[in-house]
Amino acid sequence: MDTGTFRGIITFLLIVAFLGITWWAYSRRRKPDFDEAANLPFAEEDEQLTRDSSASPRSSSEPGDNGDSRTNKGDRNT
């Protein structure tokens, strides 16, 4: 088997995989799942907090420190 035949087989397999994924993505069975995923950015904060119970706020070690590293910038002595 020469290189051209091997490349042709790989190209054919990739086209079949592309068509399969495209068929899966646009099938009617998947539409409700994709519609739900499309509306996730508009979900209320309360719903998101109840679903993500594994996330917990970090405890602060210093008084007055809210534990958010984004607000702690620069030297603490100033």
N, CA, C, O and CB atoms as a CASP TS submission, in Angstrom:
PFRMAT TS
TARGET T0000
AUTHOR 0000-0000-0000
METHOD Language model
MODEL 1
PARENT N/A
ATOM      1  N   MET     1       0.857  -1.172   0.000  1.00  0.00           N
ATOM      2  CA  MET     1       0.000   0.000   0.000  1.00  0.00           C
ATOM      3  C   MET     1       0.905   1.238   0.000  1.00  0.00           C
ATOM      4  O   MET     1       1.752   1.403   0.878  1.00  0.00           O
ATOM      5  CB  MET     1      -0.976  -0.003   1.236  1.00  0.00           C
ATOM      6  N   ASP     2       0.713   2.081  -0.979  1.00  0.00           N
ATOM      7  CA  ASP     2       1.547   3.272  -1.053  1.00  0.00           C
ATOM      8  C   ASP     2       0.929   4.431  -0.266  1.00  0.00           C
ATOM      9  O   ASP     2      -0.178   4.309   0.260  1.00  0.00           O
ATOM     10  CB  ASP     2       1.759   3.679  -2.513  1.00  0.00           C
ATOM     11  N   THR     3       1.631   5.527  -0.189  1.00  0.00           N
ATOM     12  CA  THR     3       1.220   6.676   0.611  1.00  0.00           C
ATOM     13  C   THR     3      -0.082   7.297   0.109  1.00  0.00           C
ATOM     14  O   THR     3      -0.904   7.732   0.916  1.00  0.00           O
ATOM     15  CB  THR     3       2.317   7.720   0.612  1.00  0.00           C
ATOM     16  N   GLY     4      -0.283   7.346  -1.195  1.00  0.00           N
ATOM     17  CA  GLY     4      -1.495   7.926  -1.765  1.00  0.00           C
ATOM     18  C   GLY     4      -2.741   7.160  -1.367  1.00  0.00           C
ATOM     19  O   GLY     4      -3.771   7.760  -1.057  1.00  0.00           O
ATOM     20  N   THR     5      -2.655   5.831  -1.373  1.00  0.00           N
ATOM     21  CA  THR     5      -3.794   5.001  -0.974  1.00  0.00           C
ATOM     22  C   THR     5      -4.102   5.193   0.508  1.00  0.00           C
ATOM     23  O   THR     5      -5.263   5.300   0.902  1.00  0.00           O
ATOM     24  CB  THR     5      -3.514   3.514  -1.273  1.00  0.00           C
ATOM     25  N   PHE     6      -3.062   5.236   1.313  1.00  0.00           N
ATOM     26  CA  PHE     6      -3.230   5.438   2.754  1.00  0.00           C
ATOM     27  C   PHE     6      -3.886   6.791   3.033  1.00  0.00           C
ATOM     28  O   PHE     6      -4.792   6.882   3.862  1.00  0.00           O
ATOM     29  CB  PHE     6      -1.869   5.343   3.477  1.00  0.00           C
ATOM     30  N   ARG     7      -3.438   7.827   2.356  1.00  0.00           N
ATOM     31  CA  ARG     7      -4.034   9.157   2.545  1.00  0.00           C
ATOM     32  C   ARG     7      -5.490   9.179   2.075  1.00  0.00           C
ATOM     33  O   ARG     7      -6.322   9.854   2.681  1.00  0.00           O
ATOM     34  CB  ARG     7      -3.219  10.224   1.788  1.00  0.00           C
ATOM     35  N   GLY     8      -5.802   8.458   1.015  1.00  0.00           N
ATOM     36  CA  GLY     8      -7.176   8.389   0.530  1.00  0.00           C
ATOM     37  C   GLY     8      -8.089   7.702   1.532  1.00  0.00           C
ATOM     38  O   GLY     8      -9.221   8.138   1.742  1.00  0.00           O
ATOM     39  N   ILE     9      -7.606   6.624   2.156  1.00  0.00           N
ATOM     40  CA  ILE     9      -8.400   5.920   3.170  1.00  0.00           C
ATOM     41  C   ILE     9      -8.630   6.812   4.382  1.00  0.00           C
ATOM     42  O   ILE     9      -9.744   6.869   4.902  1.00  0.00           O
ATOM     43  CB  ILE     9      -7.702   4.615   3.599  1.00  0.00           C
ATOM     44  N   ILE    10      -7.602   7.502   4.833  1.00  0.00           N
ATOM     45  CA  ILE    10      -7.733   8.410   5.984  1.00  0.00           C
ATOM     46  C   ILE    10      -8.714   9.540   5.652  1.00  0.00           C
ATOM     47  O   ILE    10      -9.542   9.905   6.487  1.00  0.00           O
ATOM     48  CB  ILE    10      -6.344   8.998   6.384  1.00  0.00           C
ATOM     49  N   THR    11      -8.626  10.094   4.440  1.00  0.00           N
ATOM     50  CA  THR    11      -9.543  11.151   4.028  1.00  0.00           C
ATOM     51  C   THR    11     -10.980  10.647   4.017  1.00  0.00           C
ATOM     52  O   THR    11     -11.882  11.344   4.481  1.00  0.00           O
ATOM     53  CB  THR    11      -9.160  11.685   2.647  1.00  0.00           C
ATOM     54  N   PHE    12     -11.200   9.454   3.496  1.00  0.00           N
ATOM     55  CA  PHE    12     -12.543   8.877   3.475  1.00  0.00           C
ATOM     56  C   PHE    12     -13.083   8.683   4.892  1.00  0.00           C
ATOM     57  O   PHE    12     -14.243   8.999   5.154  1.00  0.00           O
ATOM     58  CB  PHE    12     -12.535   7.537   2.726  1.00  0.00           C
ATOM     59  N   LEU    13     -12.265   8.170   5.805  1.00  0.00           N
ATOM     60  CA  LEU    13     -12.691   7.964   7.190  1.00  0.00           C
ATOM     61  C   LEU    13     -13.026   9.283   7.877  1.00  0.00           C
ATOM     62  O   LEU    13     -13.985   9.349   8.647  1.00  0.00           O
ATOM     63  CB  LEU    13     -11.604   7.236   7.973  1.00  0.00           C
ATOM     64  N   LEU    14     -12.256  10.327   7.610  1.00  0.00           N
ATOM     65  CA  LEU    14     -12.532  11.636   8.205  1.00  0.00           C
ATOM     66  C   LEU    14     -13.821  12.246   7.655  1.00  0.00           C
ATOM     67  O   LEU    14     -14.561  12.891   8.397  1.00  0.00           O
ATOM     68  CB  LEU    14     -11.361  12.586   7.955  1.00  0.00           C
ATOM     69  N   ILE    15     -14.095  12.051   6.375  1.00  0.00           N
ATOM     70  CA  ILE    15     -15.345  12.550   5.798  1.00  0.00           C
ATOM     71  C   ILE    15     -16.531  11.825   6.420  1.00  0.00           C
ATOM     72  O   ILE    15     -17.539  12.453   6.745  1.00  0.00           O
ATOM     73  CB  ILE    15     -15.350  12.372   4.261  1.00  0.00           C
ATOM     74  N   VAL    16     -16.421  10.502   6.590  1.00  0.00           N
ATOM     75  CA  VAL    16     -17.496   9.734   7.211  1.00  0.00           C
ATOM     76  C   VAL    16     -17.708  10.200   8.652  1.00  0.00           C
ATOM     77  O   VAL    16     -18.850  10.344   9.088  1.00  0.00           O
ATOM     78  CB  VAL    16     -17.177   8.220   7.173  1.00  0.00           C
ATOM     79  N   ALA    17     -16.620  10.437   9.398  1.00  0.00           N
ATOM     80  CA  ALA    17     -16.744  10.914  10.779  1.00  0.00           C
ATOM     81  C   ALA    17     -17.399  12.296  10.823  1.00  0.00           C
ATOM     82  O   ALA    17     -18.247  12.553  11.677  1.00  0.00           O
ATOM     83  CB  ALA    17     -15.360  10.960  11.459  1.00  0.00           C
ATOM     84  N   PHE    18     -17.012  13.180   9.913  1.00  0.00           N
ATOM     85  CA  PHE    18     -17.610  14.516   9.861  1.00  0.00           C
ATOM     86  C   PHE    18     -19.101  14.433   9.577  1.00  0.00           C
ATOM     87  O   PHE    18     -19.896  15.105  10.235  1.00  0.00           O
ATOM     88  CB  PHE    18     -16.920  15.374   8.795  1.00  0.00           C
ATOM     89  N   LEU    19     -19.486  13.621   8.610  1.00  0.00           N
ATOM     90  CA  LEU    19     -20.905  13.485   8.282  1.00  0.00           C
ATOM     91  C   LEU    19     -21.680  12.865   9.436  1.00  0.00           C
ATOM     92  O   LEU    19     -22.826  13.243   9.677  1.00  0.00           O
ATOM     93  CB  LEU    19     -21.082  12.641   7.020  1.00  0.00           C
ATOM     94  N   GLY    20     -21.080  11.924  10.151  1.00  0.00           N
ATOM     95  CA  GLY    20     -21.739  11.312  11.302  1.00  0.00           C
ATOM     96  C   GLY    20     -21.959  12.304  12.426  1.00  0.00           C
ATOM     97  O   GLY    20     -23.037  12.333  13.020  1.00  0.00           O
ATOM     98  N   ILE    21     -20.970  13.107  12.728  1.00  0.00           N
ATOM     99  CA  ILE    21     -21.095  14.115  13.794  1.00  0.00           C
ATOM    100  C   ILE    21     -22.118  15.180  13.385  1.00  0.00           C
ATOM    101  O   ILE    21     -22.905  15.634  14.216  1.00  0.00           O
ATOM    102  CB  ILE    21     -19.710  14.777  14.096  1.00  0.00           C
ATOM    103  N   THR    22     -22.110  15.576  12.118  1.00  0.00           N
ATOM    104  CA  THR    22     -23.080  16.561  11.641  1.00  0.00           C
ATOM    105  C   THR    22     -24.497  16.005  11.728  1.00  0.00           C
ATOM    106  O   THR    22     -25.408  16.716  12.152  1.00  0.00           O
ATOM    107  CB  THR    22     -22.762  16.977  10.195  1.00  0.00           C
ATOM    108  N   TRP    23     -24.700  14.755  11.340  1.00  0.00           N
ATOM    109  CA  TRP    23     -26.016  14.123  11.432  1.00  0.00           C
ATOM    110  C   TRP    23     -26.473  14.043  12.890  1.00  0.00           C
ATOM    111  O   TRP    23     -27.635  14.307  13.198  1.00  0.00           O
ATOM    112  CB  TRP    23     -25.984  12.714  10.804  1.00  0.00           C
ATOM    113  N   TRP    24     -25.546  13.676  13.786  1.00  0.00           N
ATOM    114  CA  TRP    24     -25.877  13.583  15.216  1.00  0.00           C
ATOM    115  C   TRP    24     -26.273  14.949  15.771  1.00  0.00           C
ATOM    116  O   TRP    24     -27.248  15.054  16.515  1.00  0.00           O
ATOM    117  CB  TRP    24     -24.682  13.016  16.013  1.00  0.00           C
ATOM    118  N   ALA    25     -25.527  15.994  15.417  1.00  0.00           N
ATOM    119  CA  ALA    25     -25.776  17.326  15.968  1.00  0.00           C
ATOM    120  C   ALA    25     -27.106  17.905  15.495  1.00  0.00           C
ATOM    121  O   ALA    25     -27.755  18.638  16.241  1.00  0.00           O
ATOM    122  CB  ALA    25     -24.645  18.266  15.587  1.00  0.00           C
ATOM    123  N   TYR    26     -27.518  17.594  14.283  1.00  0.00           N
ATOM    124  CA  TYR    26     -28.740  18.167  13.737  1.00  0.00           C
ATOM    125  C   TYR    26     -29.940  17.222  13.811  1.00  0.00           C
ATOM    126  O   TYR    26     -30.988  17.506  13.230  1.00  0.00           O
ATOM    127  CB  TYR    26     -28.510  18.568  12.314  1.00  0.00           C
ATOM    128  N   SER    27     -29.793  16.098  14.524  1.00  0.00           N
ATOM    129  CA  SER    27     -30.922  15.176  14.626  1.00  0.00           C
ATOM    130  C   SER    27     -31.989  15.763  15.548  1.00  0.00           C
ATOM    131  O   SER    27     -31.681  16.558  16.437  1.00  0.00           O
ATOM    132  CB  SER    27     -30.455  13.792  15.144  1.00  0.00           C
ATOM    133  N   ARG    28     -33.217  15.376  15.337  1.00  0.00           N
ATOM    134  CA  ARG    28     -34.334  15.910  16.118  1.00  0.00           C
ATOM    135  C   ARG    28     -34.296  15.431  17.555  1.00  0.00           C
ATOM    136  O   ARG    28     -34.815  16.109  18.441  1.00  0.00           O
ATOM    137  CB  ARG    28     -35.654  15.520  15.486  1.00  0.00           C
ATOM    138  N   ARG    29     -33.701  14.292  17.803  1.00  0.00           N
ATOM    139  CA  ARG    29     -33.600  13.782  19.174  1.00  0.00           C
ATOM    140  C   ARG    29     -32.734  14.677  20.051  1.00  0.00           C
ATOM    141  O   ARG    29     -32.978  14.767  21.255  1.00  0.00           O
ATOM    142  CB  ARG    29     -33.034  12.368  19.169  1.00  0.00           C
ATOM    143  N   ARG    30     -31.734  15.339  19.489  1.00  0.00           N
ATOM    144  CA  ARG    30     -30.798  16.167  20.253  1.00  0.00           C
ATOM    145  C   ARG    30     -31.299  17.599  20.455  1.00  0.00           C
ATOM    146  O   ARG    30     -30.749  18.323  21.285  1.00  0.00           O
ATOM    147  CB  ARG    30     -29.456  16.195  19.557  1.00  0.00           C
ATOM    148  N   LYS    31     -32.318  18.020  19.725  1.00  0.00           N
ATOM    149  CA  LYS    31     -32.784  19.406  19.780  1.00  0.00           C
ATOM    150  C   LYS    31     -33.163  19.862  21.186  1.00  0.00           C
ATOM    151  O   LYS    31     -32.758  20.960  21.569  1.00  0.00           O
ATOM    152  CB  LYS    31     -33.964  19.577  18.870  1.00  0.00           C
ATOM    153  N   PRO    32     -33.913  19.094  21.985  1.00  0.00           N
ATOM    154  CA  PRO    32     -34.246  19.567  23.334  1.00  0.00           C
ATOM    155  C   PRO    32     -33.007  19.776  24.217  1.00  0.00           C
ATOM    156  O   PRO    32     -32.963  20.714  25.013  1.00  0.00           O
ATOM    157  CB  PRO    32     -35.185  18.577  24.005  1.00  0.00           C
ATOM    158  N   ASP    33     -32.013  18.908  24.075  1.00  0.00           N
ATOM    159  CA  ASP    33     -30.790  19.061  24.866  1.00  0.00           C
ATOM    160  C   ASP    33     -30.032  20.323  24.475  1.00  0.00           C
ATOM    161  O   ASP    33     -29.542  21.055  25.335  1.00  0.00           O
ATOM    162  CB  ASP    33     -29.888  17.837  24.695  1.00  0.00           C
ATOM    163  N   PHE    34     -29.941  20.573  23.165  1.00  0.00           N
ATOM    164  CA  PHE    34     -29.229  21.764  22.710  1.00  0.00           C
ATOM    165  C   PHE    34     -29.997  23.041  23.037  1.00  0.00           C
ATOM    166  O   PHE    34     -29.382  24.071  23.311  1.00  0.00           O
ATOM    167  CB  PHE    34     -28.975  21.682  21.212  1.00  0.00           C
ATOM    168  N   ASP    35     -31.326  22.994  23.015  1.00  0.00           N
ATOM    169  CA  ASP    35     -32.114  24.161  23.404  1.00  0.00           C
ATOM    170  C   ASP    35     -31.912  24.486  24.881  1.00  0.00           C
ATOM    171  O   ASP    35     -31.823  25.655  25.255  1.00  0.00           O
ATOM    172  CB  ASP    35     -33.601  23.924  23.113  1.00  0.00           C
ATOM    173  N   GLU    36     -31.841  23.459  25.715  1.00  0.00           N
ATOM    174  CA  GLU    36     -31.591  23.681  27.135  1.00  0.00           C
ATOM    175  C   GLU    36     -30.200  24.260  27.362  1.00  0.00           C
ATOM    176  O   GLU    36     -30.032  25.171  28.172  1.00  0.00           O
ATOM    177  CB  GLU    36     -31.751  22.377  27.915  1.00  0.00           C
ATOM    178  N   ALA    37     -29.209  23.741  26.656  1.00  0.00           N
ATOM    179  CA  ALA    37     -27.847  24.254  26.785  1.00  0.00           C
ATOM    180  C   ALA    37     -27.745  25.696  26.286  1.00  0.00           C
ATOM    181  O   ALA    37     -26.970  26.485  26.827  1.00  0.00           O
ATOM    182  CB  ALA    37     -26.872  23.362  26.016  1.00  0.00           C
ATOM    183  N   ALA    38     -28.521  26.040  25.259  1.00  0.00           N
ATOM    184  CA  ALA    38     -28.488  27.407  24.727  1.00  0.00           C
ATOM    185  C   ALA    38     -29.064  28.404  25.719  1.00  0.00           C
ATOM    186  O   ALA    38     -28.688  29.576  25.696  1.00  0.00           O
ATOM    187  CB  ALA    38     -29.257  27.485  23.410  1.00  0.00           C
ATOM    188  N   ASN    39     -29.970  27.968  26.591  1.00  0.00           N
ATOM    189  CA  ASN    39     -30.598  28.871  27.557  1.00  0.00           C
ATOM    190  C   ASN    39     -29.871  28.915  28.899  1.00  0.00           C
ATOM    191  O   ASN    39     -30.305  29.637  29.797  1.00  0.00           O
ATOM    192  CB  ASN    39     -32.030  28.458  27.778  1.00  0.00           C
ATOM    193  N   LEU    40     -28.789  28.175  29.064  1.00  0.00           N
ATOM    194  CA  LEU    40     -28.059  28.184  30.329  1.00  0.00           C
ATOM    195  C   LEU    40     -27.533  29.568  30.737  1.00  0.00           C
ATOM    196  O   LEU    40     -27.563  29.877  31.928  1.00  0.00           O
ATOM    197  CB  LEU    40     -26.911  27.227  30.241  1.00  0.00           C
ATOM    198  N   PRO    41     -27.056  30.409  29.825  1.00  0.00           N
ATOM    199  CA  PRO    41     -26.595  31.733  30.256  1.00  0.00           C
ATOM    200  C   PRO    41     -27.708  32.592  30.855  1.00  0.00           C
ATOM    201  O   PRO    41     -27.426  33.534  31.596  1.00  0.00           O
ATOM    202  CB  PRO    41     -25.977  32.462  29.086  1.00  0.00           C
ATOM    203  N   PHE    42     -28.952  32.285  30.547  1.00  0.00           N
ATOM    204  CA  PHE    42     -30.069  33.070  31.037  1.00  0.00           C
ATOM    205  C   PHE    42     -30.691  32.475  32.294  1.00  0.00           C
ATOM    206  O   PHE    42     -31.701  32.982  32.782  1.00  0.00           O
ATOM    207  CB  PHE    42     -31.111  33.197  29.964  1.00  0.00           C
ATOM    208  N   ALA    43     -30.105  31.412  32.819  1.00  0.00           N
ATOM    209  CA  ALA    43     -30.646  30.761  34.015  1.00  0.00           C
ATOM    210  C   ALA    43     -30.473  31.686  35.215  1.00  0.00           C
ATOM    211  O   ALA    43     -29.543  32.491  35.257  1.00  0.00           O
ATOM    212  CB  ALA    43     -29.947  29.394  34.272  1.00  0.00           C
ATOM    213  N   GLU    44     -31.353  31.571  36.168  1.00  0.00           N
ATOM    214  CA  GLU    44     -31.281  32.402  37.364  1.00  0.00           C
ATOM    215  C   GLU    44     -30.130  31.945  38.250  1.00  0.00           C
ATOM    216  O   GLU    44     -29.740  30.778  38.216  1.00  0.00           O
ATOM    217  CB  GLU    44     -32.611  32.356  38.141  1.00  0.00           C
ATOM    218  N   GLU    45     -29.590  32.865  39.040  1.00  0.00           N
ATOM    219  CA  GLU    45     -28.469  32.548  39.918  1.00  0.00           C
ATOM    220  C   GLU    45     -28.845  31.506  40.964  1.00  0.00           C
ATOM    221  O   GLU    45     -28.016  30.662  41.304  1.00  0.00           O
ATOM    222  CB  GLU    45     -27.968  33.806  40.600  1.00  0.00           C
ATOM    223  N   ASP    46     -30.068  31.540  41.485  1.00  0.00           N
ATOM    224  CA  ASP    46     -30.495  30.586  42.506  1.00  0.00           C
ATOM    225  C   ASP    46     -30.446  29.162  41.978  1.00  0.00           C
ATOM    226  O   ASP    46     -30.032  28.251  42.694  1.00  0.00           O
ATOM    227  CB  ASP    46     -31.906  30.917  42.990  1.00  0.00           C
ATOM    228  N   GLU    47     -30.863  28.960  40.736  1.00  0.00           N
ATOM    229  CA  GLU    47     -30.832  27.629  40.156  1.00  0.00           C
ATOM    230  C   GLU    47     -29.403  27.141  40.005  1.00  0.00           C
ATOM    231  O   GLU    47     -29.122  25.966  40.241  1.00  0.00           O
ATOM    232  CB  GLU    47     -31.539  27.617  38.809  1.00  0.00           C
ATOM    233  N   GLN    48     -28.502  28.025  39.616  1.00  0.00           N
ATOM    234  CA  GLN    48     -27.112  27.648  39.425  1.00  0.00           C
ATOM    235  C   GLN    48     -26.465  27.287  40.761  1.00  0.00           C
ATOM    236  O   GLN    48     -25.687  26.336  40.830  1.00  0.00           O
ATOM    237  CB  GLN    48     -26.339  28.784  38.746  1.00  0.00           C
ATOM    238  N   LEU    49     -26.773  28.026  41.812  1.00  0.00           N
ATOM    239  CA  LEU    49     -26.183  27.744  43.108  1.00  0.00           C
ATOM    240  C   LEU    49     -26.677  26.427  43.675  1.00  0.00           C
ATOM    241  O   LEU    49     -25.912  25.719  44.331  1.00  0.00           O
ATOM    242  CB  LEU    49     -26.483  28.865  44.072  1.00  0.00           C
ATOM    243  N   THR    50     -27.909  26.084  43.445  1.00  0.00           N
ATOM    244  CA  THR    50     -28.416  24.826  43.982  1.00  0.00           C
ATOM    245  C   THR    50     -27.872  23.634  43.215  1.00  0.00           C
ATOM    246  O   THR    50     -27.714  22.559  43.794  1.00  0.00           O
ATOM    247  CB  THR    50     -29.933  24.813  43.951  1.00  0.00           C
ATOM    248  N   ARG    51     -27.583  23.789  41.934  1.00  0.00           N
ATOM    249  CA  ARG    51     -27.034  22.681  41.164  1.00  0.00           C
ATOM    250  C   ARG    51     -25.568  22.455  41.502  1.00  0.00           C
ATOM    251  O   ARG    51     -25.113  21.311  41.513  1.00  0.00           O
ATOM    252  CB  ARG    51     -27.195  22.940  39.669  1.00  0.00           C
ATOM    253  N   ASP    52     -24.820  23.516  41.778  1.00  0.00           N
ATOM    254  CA  ASP    52     -23.389  23.397  42.033  1.00  0.00           C
ATOM    255  C   ASP    52     -23.150  23.413  43.533  1.00  0.00           C
ATOM    256  O   ASP    52     -22.732  24.429  44.089  1.00  0.00           O
ATOM    257  CB  ASP    52     -22.598  24.537  41.336  1.00  0.00           C
ATOM    258  N   SER    53     -23.412  22.304  44.181  1.00  0.00           N
ATOM    259  CA  SER    53     -23.253  22.248  45.631  1.00  0.00           C
ATOM    260  C   SER    53     -21.821  21.928  46.035  1.00  0.00           C
ATOM    261  O   SER    53     -21.471  22.060  47.207  1.00  0.00           O
ATOM    262  CB  SER    53     -24.193  21.217  46.219  1.00  0.00           C
ATOM    263  N   SER    54     -20.980  21.508  45.079  1.00  0.00           N
ATOM    264  CA  SER    54     -19.608  21.167  45.431  1.00  0.00           C
ATOM    265  C   SER    54     -18.736  22.407  45.620  1.00  0.00           C
ATOM    266  O   SER    54     -17.730  22.348  46.328  1.00  0.00           O
ATOM    267  CB  SER    54     -19.008  20.276  44.363  1.00  0.00           C
ATOM    268  N   ALA    55     -19.101  23.511  45.008  1.00  0.00           N
ATOM    269  CA  ALA    55     -18.317  24.729  45.137  1.00  0.00           C
ATOM    270  C   ALA    55     -18.642  25.407  46.463  1.00  0.00           C
ATOM    271  O   ALA    55     -19.806  25.608  46.807  1.00  0.00           O
ATOM    272  CB  ALA    55     -18.586  25.685  43.954  1.00  0.00           C
ATOM    273  N   SER    56     -17.609  25.749  47.184  1.00  0.00           N
ATOM    274  CA  SER    56     -17.803  26.442  48.446  1.00  0.00           C
ATOM    275  C   SER    56     -16.895  27.653  48.495  1.00  0.00           C
ATOM    276  O   SER    56     -15.796  27.617  47.941  1.00  0.00           O
ATOM    277  CB  SER    56     -17.533  25.508  49.639  1.00  0.00           C
ATOM    278  N   PRO    57     -17.324  28.720  49.139  1.00  0.00           N
ATOM    279  CA  PRO    57     -16.478  29.907  49.227  1.00  0.00           C
ATOM    280  C   PRO    57     -15.257  29.612  50.079  1.00  0.00           C
ATOM    281  O   PRO    57     -15.314  28.838  51.035  1.00  0.00           O
ATOM    282  CB  PRO    57     -17.263  31.098  49.807  1.00  0.00           C
ATOM    283  N   ARG    58     -14.142  30.252  49.706  1.00  0.00           N
ATOM    284  CA  ARG    58     -12.914  30.049  50.473  1.00  0.00           C
ATOM    285  C   ARG    58     -13.012  30.784  51.803  1.00  0.00           C
ATOM    286  O   ARG    58     -13.592  31.866  51.898  1.00  0.00           O
ATOM    287  CB  ARG    58     -11.678  30.532  49.675  1.00  0.00           C
ATOM    288  N   SER    59     -12.443  30.182  52.802  1.00  0.00           N
ATOM    289  CA  SER    59     -12.425  30.849  54.105  1.00  0.00           C
ATOM    290  C   SER    59     -11.252  31.812  54.147  1.00  0.00           C
ATOM    291  O   SER    59     -10.184  31.520  53.610  1.00  0.00           O
ATOM    292  CB  SER    59     -12.334  29.818  55.268  1.00  0.00           C
ATOM    293  N   SER    60     -11.444  32.937  54.770  1.00  0.00           N
ATOM    294  CA  SER    60     -10.387  33.936  54.834  1.00  0.00           C
ATOM    295  C   SER    60      -9.585  33.747  56.110  1.00  0.00           C
ATOM    296  O   SER    60     -10.125  33.406  57.162  1.00  0.00           O
ATOM    297  CB  SER    60     -10.970  35.362  54.765  1.00  0.00           C
ATOM    298  N   SER    61      -8.290  33.974  55.992  1.00  0.00           N
ATOM    299  CA  SER    61      -7.420  33.788  57.150  1.00  0.00           C
ATOM    300  C   SER    61      -7.182  35.095  57.890  1.00  0.00           C
ATOM    301  O   SER    61      -6.773  35.080  59.051  1.00  0.00           O
ATOM    302  CB  SER    61      -6.091  33.189  56.719  1.00  0.00           C
ATOM    303  N   GLU    62      -7.428  36.219  57.242  1.00  0.00           N
ATOM    304  CA  GLU    62      -7.207  37.509  57.886  1.00  0.00           C
ATOM    305  C   GLU    62      -8.539  38.216  58.090  1.00  0.00           C
ATOM    306  O   GLU    62      -9.448  38.078  57.272  1.00  0.00           O
ATOM    307  CB  GLU    62      -6.249  38.386  57.049  1.00  0.00           C
ATOM    308  N   PRO    63      -8.660  38.972  59.176  1.00  0.00           N
ATOM    309  CA  PRO    63      -9.895  39.725  59.364  1.00  0.00           C
ATOM    310  C   PRO    63     -10.034  40.800  58.288  1.00  0.00           C
ATOM    311  O   PRO    63      -9.071  41.490  57.955  1.00  0.00           O
ATOM    312  CB  PRO    63      -9.931  40.362  60.764  1.00  0.00           C
ATOM    313  N   GLY    64     -11.216  40.927  57.765  1.00  0.00           N
ATOM    314  CA  GLY    64     -11.468  41.929  56.732  1.00  0.00           C
ATOM    315  C   GLY    64     -11.111  41.456  55.348  1.00  0.00           C
ATOM    316  O   GLY    64     -11.417  42.137  54.369  1.00  0.00           O
ATOM    317  N   ASP    65     -10.469  40.303  55.234  1.00  0.00           N
ATOM    318  CA  ASP    65     -10.112  39.762  53.930  1.00  0.00           C
ATOM    319  C   ASP    65     -11.267  38.910  53.444  1.00  0.00           C
ATOM    320  O   ASP    65     -11.696  37.989  54.139  1.00  0.00           O
ATOM    321  CB  ASP    65      -8.791  38.938  53.994  1.00  0.00           C
ATOM    322  N   ASN    66     -11.774  39.205  52.257  1.00  0.00           N
ATOM    323  CA  ASN    66     -12.913  38.448  51.773  1.00  0.00           C
ATOM    324  C   ASN    66     -12.522  37.162  51.061  1.00  0.00           C
ATOM    325  O   ASN    66     -13.402  36.447  50.582  1.00  0.00           O
ATOM    326  CB  ASN    66     -13.723  39.295  50.857  1.00  0.00           C
ATOM    327  N   GLY    67     -11.231  36.842  50.973  1.00  0.00           N
ATOM    328  CA  GLY    67     -10.784  35.604  50.373  1.00  0.00           C
ATOM    329  C   GLY    67     -10.710  35.630  48.863  1.00  0.00           C
ATOM    330  O   GLY    67     -10.375  34.614  48.255  1.00  0.00           O
ATOM    331  N   ASP    68     -11.011  36.759  48.231  1.00  0.00           N
ATOM    332  CA  ASP    68     -10.973  36.851  46.783  1.00  0.00           C
ATOM    333  C   ASP    68      -9.596  37.339  46.364  1.00  0.00           C
ATOM    334  O   ASP    68      -9.229  38.479  46.650  1.00  0.00           O
ATOM    335  CB  ASP    68     -12.086  37.792  46.251  1.00  0.00           C
ATOM    336  N   SER    69      -8.833  36.491  45.692  1.00  0.00           N
ATOM    337  CA  SER    69      -7.470  36.849  45.323  1.00  0.00           C
ATOM    338  C   SER    69      -7.432  37.930  44.246  1.00  0.00           C
ATOM    339  O   SER    69      -6.403  38.578  44.053  1.00  0.00           O
ATOM    340  CB  SER    69      -6.724  35.619  44.845  1.00  0.00           C
ATOM    341  N   ARG    70      -8.564  38.131  43.533  1.00  0.00           N
ATOM    342  CA  ARG    70      -8.573  39.171  42.500  1.00  0.00           C
ATOM    343  C   ARG    70      -8.521  40.558  43.104  1.00  0.00           C
ATOM    344  O   ARG    70      -8.065  41.494  42.447  1.00  0.00           O
ATOM    345  CB  ARG    70      -9.808  39.041  41.627  1.00  0.00           C
ATOM    346  N   THR    71      -8.978  40.719  44.351  1.00  0.00           N
ATOM    347  CA  THR    71      -8.961  42.038  44.963  1.00  0.00           C
ATOM    348  C   THR    71      -7.665  42.295  45.706  1.00  0.00           C
ATOM    349  O   THR    71      -7.361  43.446  46.020  1.00  0.00           O
ATOM    350  CB  THR    71     -10.133  42.193  45.903  1.00  0.00           C
ATOM    351  N   ASN    72      -6.893  41.263  45.997  1.00  0.00           N
ATOM    352  CA  ASN    72      -5.633  41.420  46.724  1.00  0.00           C
ATOM    353  C   ASN    72      -4.507  41.628  45.736  1.00  0.00           C
ATOM    354  O   ASN    72      -3.866  40.668  45.310  1.00  0.00           O
ATOM    355  CB  ASN    72      -5.348  40.195  47.621  1.00  0.00           C
ATOM    356  N   LYS    73      -4.263  42.861  45.371  1.00  0.00           N
ATOM    357  CA  LYS    73      -3.218  43.182  44.407  1.00  0.00           C
ATOM    358  C   LYS    73      -2.167  44.040  45.083  1.00  0.00           C
ATOM    359  O   LYS    73      -2.478  44.920  45.885  1.00  0.00           O
ATOM    360  CB  LYS    73      -3.802  43.901  43.169  1.00  0.00           C
ATOM    361  N   GLY    74      -0.945  43.774  44.750  1.00  0.00           N
ATOM    362  CA  GLY    74       0.128  44.617  45.237  1.00  0.00           C
ATOM    363  C   GLY    74       0.582  44.274  46.635  1.00  0.00           C
ATOM    364  O   GLY    74       0.311  43.191  47.154  1.00  0.00           O
ATOM    365  N   ASP    75       1.280  45.225  47.235  1.00  0.00           N
ATOM    366  CA  ASP    75       1.877  45.049  48.564  1.00  0.00           C
ATOM    367  C   ASP    75       0.823  45.260  49.641  1.00  0.00           C
ATOM    368  O   ASP    75       0.033  46.201  49.562  1.00  0.00           O
ATOM    369  CB  ASP    75       3.059  46.027  48.771  1.00  0.00           C
ATOM    370  N   ARG    76       0.805  44.392  50.645  1.00  0.00           N
ATOM    371  CA  ARG    76      -0.174  44.510  51.724  1.00  0.00           C
ATOM    372  C   ARG    76       0.210  45.600  52.726  1.00  0.00           C
ATOM    373  O   ARG    76      -0.624  45.998  53.540  1.00  0.00           O
ATOM    374  CB  ARG    76      -0.321  43.174  52.444  1.00  0.00           C
ATOM    375  N   ASN    77       1.427  46.081  52.688  1.00  0.00           N
ATOM    376  CA  ASN    77       1.888  47.081  53.655  1.00  0.00           C
ATOM    377  C   ASN    77       1.457  48.493  53.298  1.00  0.00           C
ATOM    378  O   ASN    77       1.639  49.406  54.103  1.00  0.00           O
ATOM    379  CB  ASN    77       3.386  47.032  53.768  1.00  0.00           C
ATOM    380  N   THR    78       0.903  48.697  52.137  1.00  0.00           N
ATOM    381  CA  THR    78       0.525  50.057  51.749  1.00  0.00           C
ATOM    382  C   THR    78      -0.906  50.335  52.050  1.00  0.00           C
ATOM    383  O   THR    78      -1.390  51.436  51.786  1.00  0.00           O
ATOM    384  CB  THR    78       0.783  50.289  50.292  1.00  0.00           C
TER
END
